[in-house]
Amino acid sequence: MTNEFTAIVEPAEEGGFWAFCLEVPGANGQGDTIEETVENLREGIELMLAYLREERSAEVSPAAERRVVTIPG
């Protein structure tokens, strides 16, 4: 399964580019080229999703049941 996210890439005032993800608040990236910026954003998305999963898991009741939800593409 492939997850797809929306990258918004803009020129940075100091040069290069910066990007953020519409679907994952807090995930961002920057770089000298658009390709580098998008790769850094991809890493930022992975880190933010892992962080959120870990943080939110601490709030889950021991009685809760975990299920995987798949969204078809």
Phi, psi and omega in degrees: 000138179250133173262136178240138181229157181267121177260126173256114184246130180226152174295141177268144181302324183274004182107159183076205184221161171223155183215154173220167184247127180297322187274344183233087179304137179097343178274128179208171179203162176213161180182175180281332179237164178297319180299314178296319180297315180294321176297317178294325175294318178304315178297320178297321178296314179301314181296317182293319178295319178296317179298311181297320179299315180294313181297314183287332179298329179294339182269353186280134177294143176299338180276352183286149177258135178264137177224151175264131178251124179251131177253114182296147182267000000 
